[in-house]
């Protein structure tokens, strides 16, 4: 079984907090883990090293060093990736990364980093949580039966390129939405992501139709042309 991606681990962490009976959780608008190894570091460092090596040793030695360093760098990247997944923390909402603080006794939703958004409270049977797919990502929103969608609570980012690993995120997100709805005391509305992302397509077997008879071709005789 492949290791969980940062988004999958973030969803599982918040779900575990809800199941443990946490009095409140913080839900960022974009759910993902903090990166302990910034991507921009490699994007800047590697080109600088390449230019330095070309200027100092020439293209032949630079290519030789690059080939020799490929395997150690791959192993180091894999090791750091595993350590990142083990130690990363969920990005908390703040002024730069908005989100929500959810309290459950009573149910209240406080916006963080969203100055134009009001606090949501007084949730009753008219409210519900829904989740739907947008591209490769999944959006969780709070809905009202008369007013429709009221607030976007979170977008769970799909960060798995492999189809098998990507298929694990929809059921995990479904479980998170179920736990949030239960703790907020509201309904779950709309379809489930797992069935939408992995539809069971039944193959209907049809009896092949007999070939239609080919209509006879009418050959028109061409009268010879007499040249005077």
N, C-alpha and C positions, 0 to 999 in steps of 0.2 A: 504494500500500500504506500503510495507516495506521501511525503510529508505535507502537512497542511500549509497552504499559502498564508501570507500575512492577513489578507481579508478574511479567510476562513477562520483563522485563529482569533481575530478580533470579534467575529460573530459568536464564536464559541465562548469567548471570555465573558461577553455581556450576557449571553444566555445563562452561563453558570452563575453570574451574580444574581440574576432574576430568580433562578431556581433556589439559590441559597437564602432568599428572602431579604435581599438588600432593601433598605429603606428608600434609596434613590439610586438612579444610574444617570450617567452623562452620555448622551448620544450625539456624536458629531454629525454634521450634515453630510460629510463624506467619511464613511467608515473604513478605516485602514489603520495599519500600525505605523508608528514612527519608524523611519529608516535610520538605523545606527551607522550605516555605511553609505553616505550620500552618493548618489549617482554622479552628481556634477564633479566629485573628486576625481573619478576615473576619466570623465570626459575632458577634464583639463589636464590632469597629470600625465596621461599616456601620450597625447600629442606633444607636450613639452619634452618628455623623455625621448620621443622619436626624433624630434628636431635636433636635440642635443647630441644624440648618438650619430645621426647622419653627418652633422658638422664635425664631429670629433674623429669618427672611425670610418666613415664612408658607408655606402649602401651595402657592400658585401658583408662587413662585420655586423652591421645593424640587422640584416636579415638573419645571420647566423645566431645572434643573440636572441632575436625574437622567436626563432624556431626552438632554441634550447629552453627558453623560458615559458613556452606555451603550457606544457604539462604541469610544472609547479604552480603557475598562476591559476590554472583550472582547478587544481586541488585546493589551493588557498581560497579561491572564490567559493568553492563548495563548502569548505569548513566554516568560513565567515558567514555564509548564508544560513547554515544550520544554527550557528550561534545567535544570529540575528532573530531567527524565528523563535528561539527559546527565550530570549531576553527582552524582546521588543515590548513596548508598552503601547496601549491604545492612545491615539492622539486625543487629548482632552479639548473640549470646546473652549475657545477664548475669543478675544477681539479679532484676531486674524483668521481663526478657523471657527466659524460660527457653529452652533448646535443647540441642543436642548438639555436642560436638567429636569429629569422626571422624578417626581415624588409620588408615592403610592398611598399614603395614609394622611389626608385624603389625596385623591388624584389631582395633581397640578403639573403643568408643563411650563417651565420658565425658559424663555429664549435667551441664548447667550450669544453676544456679538451680532444681534439683530435688533437694532434700535427701533425699527419701525414695526416690530411684531409685538403683539400684546401677549400677556400671560393667559394660558388656556386652563380653565378650571370648570367645575360643575359638570363633569362628564356624566351623562346618563345613558339610558337605553337607545337614544337617538344617535349616539356616536359609535364609530367603528374604526378599526384599523384595516387598511388595505395595502397590498403590495403588488407591483406590476413590473414588468421588464421593459427597459429602455436600452436598446442596443444590446450590449453585453452586461449591463449593470442592472441593479434592482432598486426600485424606489419604494420606501415605506412612507405612507401618508395617513394623516388623520382626516376622517370624513364625517360629515353630518348628513343624515338622511334627507333633510330639506335643503341644505346649503351646498351639498356636494363636497369636493375636496376643500379642506380648510387650511391645512399646513403640511408642508413637506418636512418630515421628521428626519429622514436619513436616506442617503444613497449608498448602497453596498457596492463597492467597486469590484468588478471581476478582474483578478490579476493573474489568472492561470491561462497559459497559452495552450497547454495540452488539453484536448477534449475530455479525457477521463478525469483529470484533476478539476476542470471547470464544472463538470457535472455534479461535483460535491457541494457547490455553493448554494444552489436553489433550495435543497431540503434543509440545509442549515439556516438559511434565511427564513424559511417557513416556520421553523421551530422558534426562532427569535421573535417573529411577529406573533405567534401563538402565545408565547410567554408574556410579551408586552401587553397584549390585549387582556390576558387573564389578570395581570397585576393592576392594570388601569381600570378594570371592570367594564370593558366595552366589548363589542362584538368583533368578530373577524369577518370582513366583507370581501367580496370578489373571489376569484379563483386562486388556486394554490400554484406556487411557482414550479414545484416539482413536476406536476402534471403538464404545465404549459411548456416547460423547458425540455421534457422528455416524453412527448406524446407517444402512446402506444399505437402505432399505426398498424392496423390489421390489414393483412394482404387478402383481398377478396379474389377468390379463384373463380374465373368465369370460363364457361365452356366455349371453346373457340367456335366461331360461326363458320359454316361451310363456305368455301369460296363461291362468290357470285359467278353465275355462268357468264362467260364472255360472249357478248352479242356477236352474231355473225357479221363479218365485214362485207359490205357491198362494194364489189369492184366494178367500177364503171369503165366500160370499154371505150377506148379512144379511137375514133374513126381516123383512118389515115388521111393526110392532107395531100390532095393532088395539086401538083404544080403545073400549070398550063405552060 
